[in-house]
Amino acid sequence: MNSPKEVAQNYISIGAAKTKMSIGRMLWLGVLAGIFIALAGVTSTIASATLTGSVAKLVGAVVFPGGLAMVLIAGSELFTGNTMIVIPVCCKQATIGGMLKNWLVVYIGNLIGAMLIAALVVFGHTFVKVVPDGAAGVAAIHTAVGKVNLTFGDAFFRGILCNFLVCIAVWMSFAAKDVAGKVAGLFFPIMFFVLCGFEHSVANMYFIAAGLFANGTGAFTDAITKAFPKDNLASLTWGAFFIKNLLPVTLGNIVGGSGLVGLGYWFTYMRADKKDIIAAGKK
């Protein structure tokens, strides 16, 4: 197993390499990550829709880590994990411009991939066929309505907490030297953030888009009105998706990943260890 200091040293070259990829490669790998996270969201929604109460929430949280497992093991670029690129930037092995370019291109790719899966799931009638009573579609809309009605502060703070856990999950996976260890390392932090209801920008690209698409079909209107009569379906709009949720959640994710994890580990292990930084950067 790699020690935390070894993970920090290894990430210098890993993060720097991320900023030097071509835009086309960044975008495609970002699309893949969006697909992986969205598929985990689909599975989580369907799994929880077949159950009730706290057990449903727990089951949804247990299956969701499979998304990050696919991101890390199959190979792709996830915006939230890439907020740790601040480490090689602080070590002068990557530039701020390179980091921002990676964030922007990967974020767009994540959005494309997540929304693609949302559209395929809804318009392919997955919610209807897999859970015939419409519970999955109702759950998708209810989840989306809840997310766009968070206050800016709630969304921001939940975004900080979420990406702290996501980046810790990535960090722990880098400590392992085999696939089983990587999956085991990432599992609990991801389960924690889902179970606690924290906000992940890329996951929300799927969850809210799926709710918007499902609500737009009109197939679940009667069912959700009956199940959740207090839900304000009119508040579920594309504008609310981007402004009321993605904006504050993304900012929170940056603070949680770059600030708490990236800068925290850089300060702890790299700031005073210039020889190791230079050696790691030359590998």
C-alpha positions in Angstrom: 0.0 0.0 0.0 1.2 3.5 -0.8 1.5 5.8 2.2 -0.4 9.2 2.2 2.9 10.9 1.4 3.6 8.6 -1.5 0.1 9.2 -2.9 0.8 12.9 -2.7 4.1 12.5 -4.5 2.6 10.3 -7.2 -0.3 12.6 -7.8 2.1 15.4 -8.9 2.9 13.5 -12.1 -0.7 12.1 -12.4 -2.3 15.6 -12.1 0.2 17.3 -14.3 -0.4 14.7 -17.1 -4.1 15.5 -16.9 -3.5 19.1 -17.9 -1.3 18.1 -20.9 -3.8 15.9 -22.7 -5.3 17.1 -25.9 -8.7 18.7 -25.7 -10.3 15.9 -27.7 -9.0 13.3 -25.3 -10.0 15.3 -22.3 -13.5 15.7 -23.7 -14.0 12.1 -24.6 -12.7 10.8 -21.2 -15.0 13.4 -19.6 -18.0 12.0 -21.5 -17.1 8.5 -20.3 -16.9 9.6 -16.7 -20.3 11.3 -17.0 -21.7 8.1 -18.4 -20.2 6.0 -15.6 -21.5 8.3 -12.8 -24.9 8.5 -14.5 -25.2 4.7 -14.8 -24.5 4.5 -11.1 -27.3 7.0 -10.6 -29.7 5.0 -12.7 -28.9 1.9 -10.7 -29.2 3.7 -7.4 -32.6 5.1 -8.3 -34.0 1.8 -9.6 -32.6 -0.1 -6.6 -34.1 2.3 -4.1 -37.4 2.5 -5.9 -38.0 -1.2 -5.4 -37.9 -0.7 -1.6 -39.3 1.7 1.0 -38.0 3.8 3.9 -34.5 3.9 5.2 -33.6 0.6 3.6 -34.2 2.0 0.2 -31.8 4.9 0.9 -29.2 2.6 2.2 -29.4 0.3 -0.8 -29.1 3.3 -3.2 -26.0 4.4 -1.3 -24.4 1.0 -1.4 -24.6 0.6 -5.2 -23.6 4.1 -6.1 -19.8 3.7 -5.5 -19.7 1.5 -8.6 -19.7 4.7 -10.6 -16.4 5.9 -9.2 -15.0 2.4 -9.5 -15.7 2.5 -13.2 -14.2 6.0 -13.5 -10.9 5.0 -11.8 -10.4 1.5 -13.1 -11.8 1.7 -16.6 -10.1 5.1 -17.2 -11.9 8.4 -17.6 -11.8 12.0 -16.4 -14.1 13.2 -13.6 -14.3 16.9 -12.8 -14.8 16.5 -9.1 -11.7 14.3 -8.7 -9.7 16.6 -10.9 -10.1 19.5 -8.5 -7.0 18.0 -6.8 -4.9 19.1 -9.8 -4.2 22.1 -7.5 -1.4 19.9 -6.0 0.9 19.8 -9.1 0.0 23.5 -9.7 1.3 24.4 -6.2 4.3 22.2 -6.9 4.9 24.2 -10.1 4.6 21.0 -12.2 1.4 22.3 -13.9 0.0 25.7 -14.7 -3.2 27.4 -13.5 -4.2 27.7 -17.1 -3.7 24.0 -17.7 -5.8 23.2 -14.6 -8.6 25.5 -15.6 -8.6 24.1 -19.2 -8.9 20.6 -17.8 -11.7 21.5 -15.4 -13.7 23.2 -18.2 -13.3 20.6 -20.9 -13.8 17.7 -18.5 -16.9 19.4 -16.9 -18.5 19.8 -20.4 -17.7 16.2 -21.2 -19.2 15.0 -17.9 -22.3 17.0 -18.6 -22.7 15.5 -22.1 -22.2 12.0 -20.8 -24.6 12.3 -17.9 -27.3 14.0 -19.9 -27.0 11.4 -22.6 -27.7 8.6 -20.2 -30.6 10.6 -18.6 -32.2 10.9 -22.1 -31.6 7.3 -23.0 -33.0 6.0 -19.8 -36.2 8.2 -19.9 -37.0 8.0 -23.5 -36.0 4.3 -23.6 -38.7 3.8 -20.9 -36.3 2.2 -18.5 -38.2 3.6 -15.5 -41.4 2.2 -16.8 -40.2 -1.3 -17.9 -37.9 -2.1 -14.9 -40.3 -0.8 -12.2 -43.8 -1.1 -13.8 -45.7 0.9 -11.2 -43.7 4.1 -12.2 -41.9 4.3 -8.8 -38.5 4.9 -10.4 -39.8 7.7 -12.6 -41.6 9.3 -9.6 -38.3 9.0 -7.6 -36.3 10.6 -10.4 -38.7 13.6 -10.5 -38.9 13.9 -6.7 -35.1 13.9 -6.4 -34.7 16.5 -9.1 -37.4 18.8 -7.5 -35.7 18.6 -4.2 -32.3 19.5 -5.6 -33.4 22.6 -7.5 -35.2 23.9 -4.4 -32.2 23.9 -2.2 -31.0 27.3 -1.0 -27.7 28.5 -2.5 -26.0 28.1 0.9 -27.3 24.5 1.4 -26.2 23.5 -2.1 -22.8 25.1 -1.6 -22.1 23.6 1.8 -23.3 20.1 0.7 -21.1 20.4 -2.3 -18.1 21.1 -0.1 -18.8 18.0 2.1 -19.5 15.8 -0.9 -16.3 16.5 -2.8 -14.2 16.3 0.3 -15.4 12.7 0.5 -15.1 12.0 -3.2 -11.5 13.2 -3.3 -10.7 11.2 -0.1 -12.2 8.2 -2.0 -9.9 8.9 -5.0 -7.0 9.4 -2.6 -7.6 6.1 -0.8 -7.9 4.3 -4.2 -4.5 5.6 -5.2 -3.1 4.1 -2.0 -4.0 0.6 -3.2 -1.9 -1.4 -5.7 -4.6 -3.7 -7.0 -8.1 -3.5 -8.3 -9.7 -5.0 -5.2 -7.9 -2.6 -2.9 -8.9 0.4 -5.1 -12.6 -0.6 -4.9 -12.5 -1.2 -1.2 -10.7 2.1 -0.6 -13.3 4.2 -2.5 -16.4 2.4 -1.3 -17.1 3.9 2.1 -16.5 7.6 1.4 -18.8 7.4 -1.6 -21.5 5.5 0.3 -21.2 8.1 3.1 -21.9 11.1 0.7 -24.9 9.5 -0.9 -26.4 8.4 2.4 -25.9 11.8 3.9 -27.5 13.6 0.9 -24.5 15.7 0.0 -24.3 17.3 -3.5 -22.1 16.0 -6.4 -22.2 18.2 -9.5 -21.6 15.4 -12.0 -24.2 13.1 -10.3 -26.6 16.0 -10.4 -26.1 16.4 -14.1 -27.8 13.0 -14.4 -30.3 13.2 -11.5 -31.8 16.6 -12.4 -31.7 16.0 -16.2 -33.5 12.7 -15.7 -36.1 14.4 -13.5 -36.6 17.1 -16.2 -36.9 14.6 -19.0 -39.3 12.3 -17.0 -41.4 15.3 -15.9 -41.6 16.5 -19.5 -43.1 13.3 -20.7 -46.1 13.6 -18.5 -46.2 9.9 -17.9 -45.6 10.3 -14.2 -47.6 13.4 -13.4 -50.5 11.7 -11.7 -48.3 9.3 -9.8 -46.0 12.0 -8.4 -48.9 14.3 -7.6 -50.3 11.5 -5.5 -47.1 10.4 -3.9 -45.6 13.8 -3.3 -48.4 16.4 -3.4 -46.2 19.1 -1.9 -43.6 18.9 -4.7 -43.6 22.1 -6.8 -43.2 20.6 -10.3 -43.2 24.1 -11.9 -39.9 24.8 -10.1 -38.2 22.0 -12.0 -36.8 24.0 -15.0 -33.6 24.0 -17.0 -32.7 27.4 -15.6 -33.1 26.1 -12.0 -31.0 23.1 -12.9 -28.0 25.2 -13.9 -28.3 28.3 -11.7 -29.9 27.0 -8.5 -28.1 23.7 -8.3 -25.1 23.2 -10.6 -23.6 26.6 -9.9 -23.5 26.5 -6.1 -22.8 22.7 -6.0 -19.9 23.1 -8.5 -18.4 25.9 -6.4 -18.7 23.8 -3.3 -17.1 20.9 -5.0 -14.1 23.0 -5.9 -13.7 24.2 -2.4 -14.0 20.7 -0.9 -11.7 19.1 -3.4 -9.1 21.8 -4.1 -9.2 23.5 -0.8 -9.7 20.9 1.9 -8.1 17.9 0.2 -5.7 19.2 -2.5 -4.2 22.1 -0.6 -4.5 20.3 2.7 -2.3 17.4 1.5 0.0 19.7 -0.4 0.6 21.7 2.8 1.0 18.6 4.9 3.3 16.5 2.7 4.7 18.7 -0.1 5.2 22.3 0.9 8.5 21.7 2.8 9.7 18.8 0.8 11.2 20.4 -2.3 13.6 17.7 -3.2 10.9 15.1 -3.4 8.7 17.5 -5.4 11.4 18.1 -8.0 12.2 14.3 -8.2 8.5 13.4 -8.6 8.0 16.0 -11.2 10.9 14.6 -13.3 9.6 11.1 -13.4 
